[in-house]
Protein backbone atom coordinates (compact mmCIF):
# COMPACT_ATOMS: atom_id res chain seq x y z
CA UNK A 1 0.00 0.00 0.00
CA UNK A 2 2.84 2.42 0.83
CA UNK A 3 4.35 1.80 -2.59
CA UNK A 4 1.04 2.48 -4.37
CA UNK A 5 0.38 5.64 -2.37
CA UNK A 6 3.89 6.92 -3.00
CA UNK A 7 3.67 6.19 -6.72
CA UNK A 8 0.30 7.91 -7.09
CA UNK A 9 1.59 10.89 -5.13
CA UNK A 10 4.71 11.15 -7.30
CA UNK A 11 2.61 11.27 -10.46
CA UNK A 12 0.15 13.77 -8.98
CA UNK A 13 2.74 16.18 -7.59
CA UNK A 14 4.75 15.97 -10.82
CA UNK A 15 1.71 17.04 -12.82
CA UNK A 16 1.02 19.85 -10.34
CA UNK A 17 4.63 21.01 -10.57
CA UNK A 18 4.55 21.03 -14.37
CA UNK A 19 1.29 23.00 -14.34
CA UNK A 20 2.32 25.69 -11.86
CA UNK A 21 5.89 25.85 -13.16
CA UNK A 22 4.52 26.49 -16.64
CA UNK A 23 2.27 29.26 -15.31
CA UNK A 24 5.24 30.91 -13.62
CA UNK A 25 7.34 30.71 -16.77
CA UNK A 26 4.53 32.10 -18.93
CA UNK A 27 3.84 35.00 -16.55
CA UNK A 28 7.55 35.79 -16.42
CA UNK A 29 7.77 35.79 -20.22
CA UNK A 30 4.84 38.22 -20.58
CA UNK A 31 6.34 40.58 -18.00
CA UNK A 32 3.91 40.03 -15.11
CA UNK A 33 4.91 41.67 -11.86
CA UNK A 34 6.73 39.60 -9.28
CA UNK A 35 3.90 39.57 -6.74
CA UNK A 36 1.44 38.53 -9.46
CA UNK A 37 3.70 35.62 -10.37
CA UNK A 38 4.10 34.77 -6.71
CA UNK A 39 0.34 34.75 -6.11
CA UNK A 40 -0.27 32.32 -8.95
CA UNK A 41 2.72 30.00 -8.69
CA UNK A 42 2.54 29.48 -4.94
CA UNK A 43 -0.89 27.89 -5.33
CA UNK A 44 1.34 24.84 -5.88
CA UNK A 45 1.97 24.69 -2.12
CA UNK A 46 -1.61 24.13 -0.87
CA UNK A 47 -2.18 21.77 -3.80
CA UNK A 48 0.86 19.74 -2.76
CA UNK A 49 -0.26 19.81 0.87
CA UNK A 50 -3.69 18.50 -0.13
CA UNK A 51 -2.10 15.69 -2.13
CA UNK A 52 0.19 14.85 0.77
CA UNK A 53 -2.73 14.72 3.19
CA UNK A 54 -5.17 12.76 1.05
CA UNK A 55 -2.81 10.40 -0.78
CA UNK A 56 0.03 9.87 1.67
CA UNK A 57 -1.98 10.56 4.84
CA UNK A 58 0.72 12.92 6.08
CA UNK A 59 -1.06 15.34 8.39
CA UNK A 60 0.07 18.66 9.86
CA UNK A 61 0.07 20.09 13.38
CA UNK A 62 1.45 23.57 14.02
CA UNK A 63 2.56 24.87 17.41
CA UNK A 64 3.35 28.52 18.09
CA UNK A 65 1.41 30.44 15.46
CA UNK A 66 0.95 33.14 18.08
CA UNK A 67 4.71 33.79 17.83
CA UNK A 68 4.51 35.12 14.27
CA UNK A 69 5.56 38.79 14.15
CA UNK A 70 3.37 41.32 12.39
CA UNK A 71 5.86 42.14 9.64
CA UNK A 72 8.28 40.19 7.43
CA UNK A 73 10.95 38.07 9.11
CA UNK A 74 13.69 35.56 8.35
CA UNK A 75 12.64 31.95 8.95
CA UNK A 76 15.46 29.70 10.15
CA UNK A 77 14.27 26.12 9.82
CA UNK A 78 15.43 22.53 10.08
CA UNK A 79 15.62 20.87 6.68
CA UNK A 80 14.87 17.15 6.57
CA UNK A 81 12.99 16.57 3.32
CA UNK A 82 11.27 18.06 0.30
CA UNK A 83 8.14 18.47 2.44
CA UNK A 84 9.34 21.86 3.70
CA UNK A 85 9.29 23.28 0.17
CA UNK A 86 5.49 23.42 0.32
CA UNK A 87 4.78 22.93 4.02
CA UNK A 88 6.42 26.20 5.08
CA UNK A 89 4.57 28.09 2.36
CA UNK A 90 1.23 26.91 3.73
CA UNK A 91 2.08 27.83 7.33
CA UNK A 92 3.76 31.21 6.90
CA UNK A 93 2.87 34.43 5.07
CA UNK A 94 4.12 34.75 1.46
CA UNK A 95 7.82 33.94 1.37
CA UNK A 96 10.81 33.24 -0.82
CA UNK A 97 13.47 30.59 -0.23
CA UNK A 98 17.22 30.85 -0.12
CA UNK A 99 18.50 27.67 -1.76
CA UNK A 100 21.35 26.24 -3.78
CA UNK A 101 21.27 27.61 -7.30
CA UNK A 102 21.28 24.14 -8.91
CA UNK A 103 17.64 23.73 -7.88
CA UNK A 104 16.67 26.60 -10.18
CA UNK A 105 17.90 24.58 -13.16
CA UNK A 106 15.35 21.79 -12.63
CA UNK A 107 12.64 21.99 -15.33
CA UNK A 108 9.29 23.33 -14.12
CA UNK A 109 10.16 23.17 -10.38
CA UNK A 110 13.19 25.40 -10.73
CA UNK A 111 11.46 27.65 -13.25
CA UNK A 112 8.57 28.14 -10.83
CA UNK A 113 10.95 28.92 -7.96
CA UNK A 114 12.86 31.41 -10.08
CA UNK A 115 9.67 33.14 -11.20
CA UNK A 116 8.66 33.91 -7.60
CA UNK A 117 12.04 35.31 -6.60
CA UNK A 118 13.81 32.37 -4.98
CA UNK A 119 17.42 33.28 -4.20
CA UNK A 120 19.76 30.73 -5.77
CA UNK A 121 23.18 30.64 -4.10
CA UNK A 122 26.50 29.27 -5.29
CA UNK A 123 27.59 27.77 -2.00
CA UNK A 124 31.22 27.66 -3.09
CA UNK A 125 31.32 31.44 -3.59
CA UNK A 126 31.97 32.20 0.10
CA UNK A 127 31.66 35.90 0.87
CA UNK A 128 30.10 36.60 -2.52
CA UNK A 129 27.31 34.17 -1.66
CA UNK A 130 26.71 35.92 1.66
CA UNK A 131 26.58 39.27 -0.13
CA UNK A 132 23.98 37.85 -2.52
CA UNK A 133 21.91 36.55 0.39
CA UNK A 134 21.91 39.97 2.03
CA UNK A 135 21.25 41.99 -1.14
CA UNK A 136 18.49 39.85 -2.64
CA UNK A 137 17.08 38.88 0.75
CA UNK A 138 16.60 42.53 1.67
CA UNK A 139 14.84 43.14 -1.64
CA UNK A 140 12.37 40.35 -0.84
CA UNK A 141 11.80 41.65 2.69
CA UNK A 142 11.26 45.20 1.40
CA UNK A 143 8.60 43.83 -0.96
CA UNK A 144 6.75 42.36 2.00
CA UNK A 145 7.90 38.76 1.50
CA UNK A 146 9.33 36.66 4.29
CA UNK A 147 12.61 34.84 3.65
CA UNK A 148 13.13 31.16 4.55
CA UNK A 149 16.60 29.69 4.90
CA UNK A 150 17.89 26.27 5.94
CA UNK A 151 21.05 27.16 7.89
CA UNK A 152 22.41 23.60 7.92
CA UNK A 153 22.83 23.97 4.16
CA UNK A 154 21.55 20.49 3.31
CA UNK A 155 18.89 18.02 4.35
CA UNK A 156 19.66 16.18 7.58
CA UNK A 157 18.16 12.98 8.95
CA UNK A 158 16.01 13.03 12.10
CA UNK A 159 18.27 13.13 15.13
CA UNK A 160 21.18 14.78 13.32
CA UNK A 161 22.40 18.16 14.53
CA UNK A 162 23.99 20.11 11.72
CA UNK A 163 26.23 23.16 11.85
CA UNK A 164 24.18 26.36 11.55
CA UNK A 165 25.64 28.74 9.01
CA UNK A 166 25.02 32.40 9.90
CA UNK A 167 23.71 33.70 6.53
CA UNK A 168 20.13 34.06 7.78
CA UNK A 169 21.28 35.86 10.91
CA UNK A 170 23.40 38.28 8.88
CA UNK A 171 20.46 38.99 6.58
CA UNK A 172 18.10 39.62 9.50
CA UNK A 173 20.65 41.90 11.17
CA UNK A 174 21.26 43.96 8.04
CA UNK A 175 17.54 44.18 7.23
CA UNK A 176 16.50 44.93 10.81
CA UNK A 177 13.90 42.14 10.94
CA UNK A 178 13.48 39.34 13.50
CA UNK A 179 14.52 35.74 13.10
CA UNK A 180 11.81 33.09 13.54
CA UNK A 181 13.25 29.66 14.46
CA UNK A 182 11.39 26.53 13.32
CA UNK A 183 11.66 22.90 14.41
CA UNK A 184 9.82 19.95 12.84
CA UNK A 185 9.92 16.22 12.23
CA UNK A 186 9.00 15.94 8.52
CA UNK A 187 11.93 13.59 7.98
CA UNK A 188 10.22 10.88 9.99
CA UNK A 189 7.67 10.35 7.25
CA UNK A 190 9.39 11.81 4.19
CA UNK A 191 13.01 10.77 4.31
CA UNK A 192 15.76 12.30 2.23
CA UNK A 193 15.78 10.95 -1.34
CA UNK A 194 13.37 8.18 -0.34
CA UNK A 195 10.63 7.12 -2.74
CA UNK A 196 8.44 5.55 -0.07
CA UNK A 197 6.60 7.95 2.22
CA UNK A 198 5.01 6.95 5.54
CA UNK A 199 1.71 8.20 6.99
CA UNK A 200 1.91 10.27 10.13
CA UNK A 201 1.67 13.74 11.60
CA UNK A 202 4.29 16.37 10.89
CA UNK A 203 4.61 18.64 13.90
CA UNK A 204 5.98 22.11 13.17
CA UNK A 205 6.93 24.29 16.12
CA UNK A 206 7.43 28.03 15.62
CA UNK A 207 9.62 29.73 18.21
CA UNK A 208 9.43 33.23 19.66
CA UNK A 209 10.96 35.78 17.28
CA UNK A 210 14.56 36.70 18.00
CA UNK A 211 14.95 40.46 17.84
CA UNK A 212 18.19 41.63 16.24
CA UNK A 213 18.67 45.12 17.66
CA UNK A 214 21.82 45.40 19.74
CA UNK A 215 22.86 41.78 19.09
CA UNK A 216 25.65 40.54 16.81
CA UNK A 217 24.75 38.18 13.98
CA UNK A 218 26.80 35.38 15.54
CA UNK A 219 24.74 35.60 18.73
CA UNK A 220 21.49 35.71 16.75
CA UNK A 221 22.56 32.55 14.96
CA UNK A 222 23.55 30.89 18.24
CA UNK A 223 20.19 31.68 19.82
CA UNK A 224 18.32 30.35 16.79
CA UNK A 225 20.27 27.08 16.78
CA UNK A 226 19.91 26.67 20.52
CA UNK A 227 16.13 27.11 20.39
CA UNK A 228 15.71 24.80 17.38
CA UNK A 229 17.83 21.98 18.78
CA UNK A 230 16.32 22.23 22.27
CA UNK A 231 12.84 22.13 20.75
CA UNK A 232 13.77 19.13 18.61
CA UNK A 233 14.93 17.29 21.72
CA UNK A 234 11.81 18.29 23.66
CA UNK A 235 9.28 17.33 21.01
CA UNK A 236 11.03 14.35 19.45
CA UNK A 237 13.19 12.69 22.13
CA UNK A 238 13.02 9.37 20.26
CA UNK A 239 15.27 10.90 17.60
CA UNK A 240 18.10 11.18 20.09
CA UNK A 241 17.99 7.89 21.96
CA UNK A 242 21.42 6.95 20.66
CA UNK A 243 22.94 10.22 21.83
CA UNK A 244 23.62 13.47 20.02
CA UNK A 245 24.85 13.17 16.44
CA UNK A 246 26.64 15.76 14.35
CA UNK A 247 26.15 16.34 10.64
CA UNK A 248 29.33 16.29 8.59
CA UNK A 249 30.04 19.61 6.87
CA UNK A 250 28.70 19.67 3.33
CA UNK A 251 30.97 20.41 0.43
CA UNK A 252 31.61 24.05 -0.34
CA UNK A 253 32.03 27.07 1.83
CA UNK A 254 29.47 28.37 4.27
CA UNK A 255 27.64 31.62 3.59
C-alpha positions as CSV (number, residue, x, y, z in Angstrom):
1,X,0.0,0.0,0.0
2,X,2.8,2.4,0.8
3,X,4.3,1.8,-2.6
4,X,1.0,2.5,-4.4
5,X,0.4,5.6,-2.4
6,X,3.9,6.9,-3.0
7,X,3.7,6.2,-6.7
8,X,0.3,7.9,-7.1
9,X,1.6,10.9,-5.1
10,X,4.7,11.1,-7.3
11,X,2.6,11.3,-10.5
12,X,0.1,13.8,-9.0
13,X,2.7,16.2,-7.6
14,X,4.8,16.0,-10.8
15,X,1.7,17.0,-12.8
16,X,1.0,19.8,-10.3
17,X,4.6,21.0,-10.6
18,X,4.6,21.0,-14.4
19,X,1.3,23.0,-14.3
20,X,2.3,25.7,-11.9
21,X,5.9,25.8,-13.2
22,X,4.5,26.5,-16.6
23,X,2.3,29.3,-15.3
24,X,5.2,30.9,-13.6
25,X,7.3,30.7,-16.8
26,X,4.5,32.1,-18.9
27,X,3.8,35.0,-16.5
28,X,7.5,35.8,-16.4
29,X,7.8,35.8,-20.2
30,X,4.8,38.2,-20.6
31,X,6.3,40.6,-18.0
32,X,3.9,40.0,-15.1
33,X,4.9,41.7,-11.9
34,X,6.7,39.6,-9.3
35,X,3.9,39.6,-6.7
36,X,1.4,38.5,-9.5
37,X,3.7,35.6,-10.4
38,X,4.1,34.8,-6.7
39,X,0.3,34.8,-6.1
40,X,-0.3,32.3,-8.9
41,X,2.7,30.0,-8.7
42,X,2.5,29.5,-4.9
43,X,-0.9,27.9,-5.3
44,X,1.3,24.8,-5.9
45,X,2.0,24.7,-2.1
46,X,-1.6,24.1,-0.9
47,X,-2.2,21.8,-3.8
48,X,0.9,19.7,-2.8
49,X,-0.3,19.8,0.9
50,X,-3.7,18.5,-0.1
51,X,-2.1,15.7,-2.1
52,X,0.2,14.8,0.8
53,X,-2.7,14.7,3.2
54,X,-5.2,12.8,1.1
55,X,-2.8,10.4,-0.8
56,X,0.0,9.9,1.7
57,X,-2.0,10.6,4.8
58,X,0.7,12.9,6.1
59,X,-1.1,15.3,8.4
60,X,0.1,18.7,9.9
61,X,0.1,20.1,13.4
62,X,1.4,23.6,14.0
63,X,2.6,24.9,17.4
64,X,3.3,28.5,18.1
65,X,1.4,30.4,15.5
66,X,1.0,33.1,18.1
67,X,4.7,33.8,17.8
68,X,4.5,35.1,14.3
69,X,5.6,38.8,14.2
70,X,3.4,41.3,12.4
71,X,5.9,42.1,9.6
72,X,8.3,40.2,7.4
73,X,10.9,38.1,9.1
74,X,13.7,35.6,8.3
75,X,12.6,32.0,9.0
76,X,15.5,29.7,10.2
77,X,14.3,26.1,9.8
78,X,15.4,22.5,10.1
79,X,15.6,20.9,6.7
80,X,14.9,17.2,6.6
81,X,13.0,16.6,3.3
82,X,11.3,18.1,0.3
83,X,8.1,18.5,2.4
84,X,9.3,21.9,3.7
85,X,9.3,23.3,0.2
86,X,5.5,23.4,0.3
87,X,4.8,22.9,4.0
88,X,6.4,26.2,5.1
89,X,4.6,28.1,2.4
90,X,1.2,26.9,3.7
91,X,2.1,27.8,7.3
92,X,3.8,31.2,6.9
93,X,2.9,34.4,5.1
94,X,4.1,34.8,1.5
95,X,7.8,33.9,1.4
96,X,10.8,33.2,-0.8
97,X,13.5,30.6,-0.2
98,X,17.2,30.8,-0.1
99,X,18.5,27.7,-1.8
100,X,21.3,26.2,-3.8
101,X,21.3,27.6,-7.3
102,X,21.3,24.1,-8.9
103,X,17.6,23.7,-7.9
104,X,16.7,26.6,-10.2
105,X,17.9,24.6,-13.2
106,X,15.3,21.8,-12.6
107,X,12.6,22.0,-15.3
108,X,9.3,23.3,-14.1
109,X,10.2,23.2,-10.4
110,X,13.2,25.4,-10.7
111,X,11.5,27.7,-13.2
112,X,8.6,28.1,-10.8
113,X,10.9,28.9,-8.0
114,X,12.9,31.4,-10.1
115,X,9.7,33.1,-11.2
116,X,8.7,33.9,-7.6
117,X,12.0,35.3,-6.6
118,X,13.8,32.4,-5.0
119,X,17.4,33.3,-4.2
120,X,19.8,30.7,-5.8
121,X,23.2,30.6,-4.1
122,X,26.5,29.3,-5.3
123,X,27.6,27.8,-2.0
124,X,31.2,27.7,-3.1
125,X,31.3,31.4,-3.6
126,X,32.0,32.2,0.1
127,X,31.7,35.9,0.9
128,X,30.1,36.6,-2.5
129,X,27.3,34.2,-1.7
130,X,26.7,35.9,1.7
131,X,26.6,39.3,-0.1
132,X,24.0,37.8,-2.5
133,X,21.9,36.5,0.4
134,X,21.9,40.0,2.0
135,X,21.2,42.0,-1.1
136,X,18.5,39.8,-2.6
137,X,17.1,38.9,0.7
138,X,16.6,42.5,1.7
139,X,14.8,43.1,-1.6
140,X,12.4,40.4,-0.8
141,X,11.8,41.6,2.7
142,X,11.3,45.2,1.4
143,X,8.6,43.8,-1.0
144,X,6.7,42.4,2.0
145,X,7.9,38.8,1.5
146,X,9.3,36.7,4.3
147,X,12.6,34.8,3.7
148,X,13.1,31.2,4.5
149,X,16.6,29.7,4.9
150,X,17.9,26.3,5.9
151,X,21.0,27.2,7.9
152,X,22.4,23.6,7.9
153,X,22.8,24.0,4.2
154,X,21.5,20.5,3.3
155,X,18.9,18.0,4.4
156,X,19.7,16.2,7.6
157,X,18.2,13.0,8.9
158,X,16.0,13.0,12.1
159,X,18.3,13.1,15.1
160,X,21.2,14.8,13.3
161,X,22.4,18.2,14.5
162,X,24.0,20.1,11.7
163,X,26.2,23.2,11.8
164,X,24.2,26.4,11.6
165,X,25.6,28.7,9.0
166,X,25.0,32.4,9.9
167,X,23.7,33.7,6.5
168,X,20.1,34.1,7.8
169,X,21.3,35.9,10.9
170,X,23.4,38.3,8.9
171,X,20.5,39.0,6.6
172,X,18.1,39.6,9.5
173,X,20.7,41.9,11.2
174,X,21.3,44.0,8.0
175,X,17.5,44.2,7.2
176,X,16.5,44.9,10.8
177,X,13.9,42.1,10.9
178,X,13.5,39.3,13.5
179,X,14.5,35.7,13.1
180,X,11.8,33.1,13.5
181,X,13.2,29.7,14.5
182,X,11.4,26.5,13.3
183,X,11.7,22.9,14.4
184,X,9.8,20.0,12.8
185,X,9.9,16.2,12.2
186,X,9.0,15.9,8.5
187,X,11.9,13.6,8.0
188,X,10.2,10.9,10.0
189,X,7.7,10.3,7.3
190,X,9.4,11.8,4.2
191,X,13.0,10.8,4.3
192,X,15.8,12.3,2.2
193,X,15.8,10.9,-1.3
194,X,13.4,8.2,-0.3
195,X,10.6,7.1,-2.7
196,X,8.4,5.6,-0.1
197,X,6.6,8.0,2.2
198,X,5.0,7.0,5.5
199,X,1.7,8.2,7.0
200,X,1.9,10.3,10.1
201,X,1.7,13.7,11.6
202,X,4.3,16.4,10.9
203,X,4.6,18.6,13.9
204,X,6.0,22.1,13.2
205,X,6.9,24.3,16.1
206,X,7.4,28.0,15.6
207,X,9.6,29.7,18.2
208,X,9.4,33.2,19.7
209,X,11.0,35.8,17.3
210,X,14.6,36.7,18.0
211,X,15.0,40.5,17.8
212,X,18.2,41.6,16.2
213,X,18.7,45.1,17.7
214,X,21.8,45.4,19.7
215,X,22.9,41.8,19.1
216,X,25.6,40.5,16.8
217,X,24.8,38.2,14.0
218,X,26.8,35.4,15.5
219,X,24.7,35.6,18.7
220,X,21.5,35.7,16.8
221,X,22.6,32.5,15.0
222,X,23.6,30.9,18.2
223,X,20.2,31.7,19.8
224,X,18.3,30.3,16.8
225,X,20.3,27.1,16.8
226,X,19.9,26.7,20.5
227,X,16.1,27.1,20.4
228,X,15.7,24.8,17.4
229,X,17.8,22.0,18.8
230,X,16.3,22.2,22.3
231,X,12.8,22.1,20.7
232,X,13.8,19.1,18.6
233,X,14.9,17.3,21.7
234,X,11.8,18.3,23.7
235,X,9.3,17.3,21.0
236,X,11.0,14.3,19.4
237,X,13.2,12.7,22.1
238,X,13.0,9.4,20.3
239,X,15.3,10.9,17.6
240,X,18.1,11.2,20.1
241,X,18.0,7.9,22.0
242,X,21.4,7.0,20.7
243,X,22.9,10.2,21.8
244,X,23.6,13.5,20.0
245,X,24.9,13.2,16.4
246,X,26.6,15.8,14.3
247,X,26.2,16.3,10.6
248,X,29.3,16.3,8.6
249,X,30.0,19.6,6.9
250,X,28.7,19.7,3.3
251,X,31.0,20.4,0.4
252,X,31.6,24.0,-0.3
253,X,32.0,27.1,1.8
254,X,29.5,28.4,4.3
255,X,27.6,31.6,3.6
